[in-house]
Amino acid sequence: MKLLNFRVQLAVCFFCIMCSCSASAAEWTVEQLMQALASHHSGRATFTETTYLAMLKRPVESSGELSFTAPDYLQKTTLVPKREVLNLRGDEISIERKGRKHVLRLSDYPQIAAFVDSIRGTLVGDHAVLANAYRMTLAGSENNWQLVLIPNANAANGVRQIAITGAAGSVASIEIMQTDGDHSVMRIENLQLDGSNAVEHAP
């Protein structure tokens, strides 16, 4: 269960990597979205996350900051309710909380590694890598779209689907639904990419 929650946390983190682009075609396609995801090499944003667990009567609320540098560095800093820093660089993942640091290597957990590599495929806009792990469905228009990822048998690892919504090239929310019914929703705000102006999403 701890590994599953950790993997879900990574999934949320990686899908928080935002992008912006100016597609001229009338139809918004997966290929255009992948190009947008590959168009920036670093960025930062704030996030608010709500996690719904069957074992708890009330959802868990958290918020903090995200930053990334392509191709393989990501940091998720939770500030509320308690400070926790998650760093991913290459094959190494570290989690810092209450003055203690825990380090894991993806190579020691092949199923998690396969999942993270698929998310990295999204980060760099690698359609082929993503299609190898998920069945992708993109609905809506460029200004109001939803990308649904259904993991295949090898990448599922407790996740039923991941739904990402956005407008143009900016992601507004990410929802991860697990096979046990638990799920989480993250909202992304104050997005800045490669020195661009912040992109704010209306509540």
Secondary structure, 3 states (H helix, E strand, C coil): CHHHHHHHHHHHHHHCCCCCCCCCCCCCCHHHHHHHHCCCCEEEEEEEEEEECCCCCCCEEEEEEEEEECCCEEEEEEEECCCEEEEEECCEEEEEECCEEEEEEHHHCHHHHHHHHHHHHHHCCCHHHHHHHEEEEEEEECCEEEEEEEECCCCCCCEEEEEEEEECCEEEEEEEEECCCCEEEEEEEEEEECCCCCECCCC
